[in-house]
Amino acid sequence: MARTAGSHSDITGPRINDAALHLFARHGYAAVSMRQIAGEVGVQAGALYNYTPDKQSLLFTLMKDHLEQLLAARRTAETPSGAMAQLEAFTRFHIRFHLERPDEMFIAYMELRNLTPENFEVIGVLRGQYEDELEGILRTGVTEGVFSIPDTKVATLAVIGMLNGVTTWYRAGGRLSLDQVETIYWDMVRKAMAA
């Protein structure tokens, strides 16, 4: 099949992903058609299939790429000693990383129901790696006697859910600086976990 005039695979492929990302985040995966994605990119709907087999593959790729970038960034992040310092570092990291990627974060957490079982399993493993890191910090804190948590798995999901909420309301240049927001959220997380 001939490529649309002016189309270049190294440009059009990423533009398709960007368009899908923004449309899925704005309207929801189920409400977005391949024709809408093509229109956003400025190509014929049939041209999309030169870059992706289907809409499900686009969703899976967006989620997988986001989670792989998240895990890679965590591997290079500073790891202080002691569970309290590690929890603070994790809290601040999570907020900063996701504020730069609100659409990716929204899709990674809100569109799981639209994945095929096979894709859900892959994404679940990646999410599990990130959640396991936080749960490990919480377990260490319980062992150290600095946290009092009846169920570390529930606490892990609660902390991540709370931190994810920042992306829905925070705007640069608003009443609070990012540093202030991080400090407020860290104080809430610390108090919720403290022994």
Secondary structure, 3 states (H helix, E strand, C coil): CCCCCCCCHHHHHHHHHHHHHHHHHHHCHHHCCHHHHHHHHCCCHHHHHHCCCCHHHHHHHHHHHHHHHHHHHHHHCCCCCCHHHHHHHHHHHHHHHHHCCHHHHHHHHHCHHHCCHHHHHHHHHHHHHHHHHHHHHHHHHHHHCCECCCCHHHHHHHHHHHHHCHHHHCCCCCCCCHHHHHHHHHHHHHHHHEC
